[in-house]
Amino acid sequence: MMAITRASLQAIIRSPSAVIFSLGFPLIFILVFGFIGGGGTSVSIALKNPSDSTNYVIRALRASGVVKIKDEKDSASMRNELAKGRIAAIVSVDSAQSPAGFTQYKIITQTSSAASDEYPILRMALAQTIQMLEERKIPPQFKIISVEELPKIPGREYTMIDFILPGMLGFSLLSAAVFGVAFVFFNLRQNLVLKRFYATPINRKNIVFGEALSRVCFQLMTSVVIILAGHYLFHFTLVKGVQTFLEMIVLSFLGLIVFMGFGFIISSLAKNESSIPPFANIFTLPQFLLGGTFFSTQAFPKWLQGICEALPLKQLNDAMRNVAFEGASLLDCGKQIGILMAWGLVIYIVAIKTFKWE
């Protein structure tokens, strides 16, 4: 098994396409997004009184297209989201009837140091809302709206690289596992190498494990390079330092094992080499787009978010981000790991049934 592992690992390292797709493309994406930095055209907020449908300010904010209102039920969860930089501010809008007979509004906002890049966008949206109110020709001696900013709460700044690097790492793991395993085992079967291995006294499990172990070793090395490059070049957040780094490697290993199962299935189903990419893309492309790789799935409609939650890449990306930025432990990621393991169980049952030696 170790001899097969060593020989296969040397073949992977000598393959330009394996190095480019597993390491080159993710690093290029990280460099691009790292230099771009933060920014955006919309912000998310939490409202203390979201159910007040008669409140003109709240209705105007909802209709602005700039402000997205997240559904947070209690103050503790709002402050937690604010401290992590997931929302730009907590906003309270109170209204009262003035003696002159028109409605006066008081807007109270609270932000955190983690949302310093997004808060100016919220200010702009509030300014537009105030301007719309003033266009109602209210007498100028009356102040129809007031804005109060509460002191910031502490928090870590959530930058673009903190979101994009786990997605790129998942992208690399999924691509290498599915395409790499599918092509390697198909070619070994097509060239009758597996058949020759099968005829030797080598245990059949060791043949498969040897080939798989070589790919695991190579891809984990690329994971180390991607994480360290993001951390030291663009200050990717590793909350607990070495511990967080090791937990991300463990998650990478788990995701890689699960994704390799799809590669085994595709290598057995493919009739020729040209049919491998279509089979592989059926599985990988939806996950690249819906798995939270390049952008948050919060941008999707609610019904589509439910589909996203069932994807293994989405769960891996979420676990990576929770561990890296929020300091969650692997035990805290029980939901994500559980869904990944469920996928792995189903996948390998199918892979065992479909695997062919010739």
Secondary structure, DSSP 8 states (H G I E B T S, - for coil): -HHHHHHHHHHHHT-HHHHIIIIIHHHHHHHHHHHH-S--S-EEEEESSTT-TT-HHHHHHHHSSSEEEE---SHHHHHHHHHTTSSSEEEEEEEEE-TTSSEEEEEEEE-BGGGTTTHHHHHHHHHHHHHHHHTT---TTS--EEEEE---B------HHHHHHHHHHHHHHHHIIIIIHHHHHHHHHHTTHHHHHHHSSS-HHHHHHHHHHHHHHHHHHHHHHHHHHHHHHH----TTTHHHHHHHHHHHHHHHHHHHHHHHHHHHH-SSGGGHHHHHHHHHHHHHHHTTSSS-GGGS-HHHHHHHHT-HHHHHHHHHHHHHHH---TTTTHHHHHHHHHHHHHHHHHHHHH----
